[in-house]
Each structure stands twice: as structure tokens, then as C-alpha cells.
Amino acid sequence: MTFDHSGTISPDPKRPRTGAIAGVGGRWQADGMPIEVRPATEFDDVAAVVGPKNPTSNVCFCLSYRLLSSRENVELRGPARAERVRELCALDPPPGVLAYDGDEVVGWAAVHPRADTSFAKNRKIPHVDDLDVWSVWCIRVRPGHRKSGISHHLLAGAVDFAREHGAPAIEGYPVDNQGEKVDLTMAYVGTRALFERAGFTKAADTDSVISGFPRVLMRLDLR
């Protein structure tokens, strides 16, 4: 993006369009919308979107793909998973981005360098090349806020987050559902159409299937 002397944000003609998101200081504001996407540095807000209602429950907490070690993922149980996420939120970069409607957190997207996630060794998701690509693998919108376009803002914010941290490219692994309904519990991977609207193009097929639909590797060059 570019800035004129009045502080107005103008589209950069050399930059891929990734939804109606404008960014300042690590935050991305949806044009004409109250939705703001920010780096996920607040653990309580991450927990509000992807954490369990019961703190002792053993749920994913968006760690299954984030952790490079499958052993660590299996050994972390209950509250220990929450503490691991709290640690990640204090790192630079934090583990993803959050969407806010005013002061209320309404969504989450996990995004990180692929080399530090389980996708580094995932045999079903191919490596297109040797670039230090980033991955975005989970997009969640809280109940009561779905079907309002927040997933598009989350994906756009994830792209800008990766770009600001020097990522040469970013990948996603959504289902190619061809417009058919995806089971809500598996919809976190996104759809091909969602990624295409954000400027991604199909780079490869995968051997992964979710909810009966094949997943495709979608790629966006950030250089």
C-alpha cells in the first residue's frame, strides 16, 4: 500500500489484491467495515475462538498442525496445551491473526512458516519448491458472526501478516468442494473459492481429503 500526505491509504498497483484490507502498524482494517485484523498476541482472545469451554478438555487448540513435533502434540494434554499456546502468543511472530468487531474477537487464522509446522513433514501435502514459504491452515469464525465475510478478512490479514514478516510466498490447503456444502467441523481449512478470491492460484494437487473433498495446494507469491 502507499500513503499520501494526508495519511490516506491507497492501493499499491504492484501488490496483489487480497481483499479489502488496509494495514498500518501490524493491524489490518477492512475498508468500510468495522472488522480489524491484528496479530494474535492476546492469549485470552485466541482461547475465546479456538480453546475449549472446559479448560481441562483435551482439544486441538490449533496446535496439531502448528507443532513440528508430533510427539509434543500428543504429549500436550488439557491445560498444558493452553500454556503452550500462551507461550506462542508471546513469540515474534505470534501464531496467527485475530479478527475483531470493535473490542470483540470474532475470528482466528493460523499462519506461520511451513518449515516450523507439521506441514514440513506432511507426506500428503507436497512441496512446490524450496522457498521458505508460509502456511495458513486454519480459519475460524465464532458462532453468531459467520456468513458475514469475516473469513475473507482473516485470510487477507494472514497474507499481510506473512508479507510483513518477509515471507516470499504463502500457501493454503483448502478443499476443492466446487460449491458443495462442507461439514462445519472441517470447514476450518477453507475452500478453494475463498483462496482464489484472495488472489491465490492452484499450485498442486494433494493426497489429503477432508469431509469427502480433495484438498488442493493454493499459492500466492509475495515477492
HUMOVEN-V222804 format. One record per residue. RES is the residue in one letter. OMEGA is omega in degrees with one decimal (* if undefined). Layout:
# HUMOVEN-V222804
res:omega
RES:OMEGA
RES:OMEGA
This chain:
# HUMOVEN-V222804
res:omega
M:177.2
T:-177.8
F:172.5
D:-173.5
H:178.5
S:-179.1
G:179.5
T:178.0
I:179.0
S:179.4
P:174.2
D:-176.3
P:-180.0
K:-174.0
R:177.6
P:178.0
R:-176.9
T:-178.5
G:-175.8
A:-177.3
I:173.7
A:-172.8
G:175.5
V:173.0
G:177.9
G:175.9
R:-176.7
W:-174.6
Q:177.3
A:-179.4
D:176.6
G:-178.5
M:177.6
P:-176.3
I:176.5
E:179.0
V:-176.5
R:173.0
P:-174.2
A:179.7
T:-178.3
E:-177.0
F:-176.9
D:179.4
D:174.9
V:-179.4
A:-179.6
A:-177.5
V:-173.2
V:179.7
G:179.3
P:174.3
K:176.2
N:-175.8
P:-178.5
T:-178.8
S:-180.0
N:-179.1
V:-174.5
C:-175.9
F:-179.5
C:177.6
L:-173.0
S:177.6
Y:-174.9
R:-176.0
L:179.3
L:-177.6
S:176.6
S:178.3
R:178.1
E:-180.0
N:-179.6
V:-175.5
E:178.9
L:-177.0
R:175.8
G:-176.9
P:-179.6
A:177.6
R:178.5
A:-179.7
E:178.1
R:177.3
V:177.9
R:178.1
E:-179.1
L:-179.3
C:-179.1
A:-178.2
L:172.7
D:5.4
P:172.0
P:-169.5
P:180.0
G:179.5
V:179.6
L:175.6
A:-179.4
Y:169.5
D:-169.5
G:178.9
D:-176.3
E:176.6
V:-173.5
V:-179.4
G:-175.5
W:170.9
A:177.7
A:-179.0
V:-175.0
H:174.6
P:-176.8
R:-176.2
A:-178.7
D:-179.7
T:178.3
S:177.3
F:177.7
A:-176.6
K:-178.1
N:-175.7
R:-178.8
K:179.8
I:-174.3
P:171.0
H:-178.1
V:-179.0
D:-176.3
D:177.4
L:176.4
D:-173.9
V:172.5
W:178.3
S:169.1
V:-168.3
W:-179.7
C:177.1
I:-175.7
R:175.1
V:-176.0
R:175.8
P:-177.7
G:-179.2
H:-177.2
R:180.0
K:177.5
S:175.6
G:-176.2
I:179.4
S:177.9
H:178.9
H:177.5
L:-179.5
L:177.3
A:178.0
G:177.4
A:177.7
V:180.0
D:177.6
F:179.4
A:-179.9
R:-178.1
E:177.2
H:171.9
G:179.4
A:177.5
P:179.9
A:178.8
I:-178.2
E:168.6
G:-175.5
Y:-175.4
P:174.8
V:173.8
D:-171.9
N:177.4
Q:175.1
G:179.4
E:-177.0
K:178.5
V:177.8
D:-173.2
L:-178.1
T:-179.2
M:-175.3
A:-177.2
Y:-179.1
V:-178.2
G:179.1
T:178.1
R:-178.7
A:178.4
L:-178.6
F:178.2
E:179.6
R:178.7
A:175.9
G:178.8
F:173.0
T:179.4
K:179.6
A:-178.1
A:167.7
D:175.5
T:175.3
D:-178.2
S:178.3
V:176.8
I:177.9
S:177.9
G:-178.6
F:176.3
P:175.0
R:178.2
V:177.4
L:179.9
M:-170.7
R:175.4
L:178.0
D:-178.1
L:-178.2
R:*
